[in-house]
Amino acid sequence: MKRLAFLGFAIATLMAPIQVQAQQNCVTFPQPPNPEAELQFLLAHPRTPVCPSTNPNLAGQRRVLDQISRDRVNNTQGLINSWSGR
């Protein structure tokens, strides 16, 4: 158990500098968002990583993720039904 705890700590310690380094060379977009400008920038710079930002609307984010999950289930069920001839 001690070895497992040490291994978890060692991996976390090694990952921290990689995450910080990866976030230093990324782009952050201003708030409030401007989807058209962001899209134009991303199309002009296709390999530029975007820094993760905090989402102040956690309930809205949850609703979107739930809707995506429901859509995927419905689409999968539709495919299964079409394959089985229903």
N, C-alpha and C positions, 0 to 999 in steps of 0.2 A: 504494500500500500504506500509506503514511503517513497519507493522508486516511482510509482505512478504519479504521485504528487510532485515529485521533483521533475519528472519528465514534462508534466503539464506546465510547471513554472518555467522550465527551460524553453519550451516551445513558445510560450507567451512572451518571454524576454527576447527571443530572437525575432519574433514577428513584429514587435512594436516599432523598431527602427524602419522596417520595410514599409509599414503602413504610413509612417510619418513621411518617409522619402517619397512614396507614391503620391501623397496628397500635396506635396510642395510643387509639383509640376502639373497642376491641374487648374482648370478654369472655374471660377465661381460666377454665377449670374446674379445681377442685382435684384432686389425685391422692391416693388412688386414685379412679378415675372412679366416678360415681354416675349411671348412664344414666337412671334414672327422674327424678331431680331435674334433670338437664341437659335432658331432653326437655320437662319441664314449663316450665322457664325459657324454652326456645327457642319453645315454643308461645305463651307469654304475651308474648314480645318477638320477633315474627317478623322484624324487619329489623335486629336486632342482630348485627353480625359477630362471629365467634368467632376469637380469635387462634390461629395455628398453634402447636402445642406440639411439643416434642421427643418422639420416640417411642423409648424405650429398647430396645424389642424389634424390632430391624430385621429379624431373621429371620422373626418372626411377620408383620410387615407385608409382607414379600416373599411369604410363603406366601399371604396373603389376596389380594394383587394378582395372583399367578399363578392362583389359583382363579377370580378374576373374569374373567381373560383366557380361561381354559379354558371357563368357562360361556358367555361371549359367543360363542366359536367354535362350541361345541356348539349353542347356540340358533340361530345363523345357519345352521349346516349343517342343522338340523332344519327350518327354514323353507324352505331351498332344496329339501330332499328332499320336503317336503309340496307345494310348488309344482310339482315335476316329476312328482309322482304315485308316488314311491317308497315 
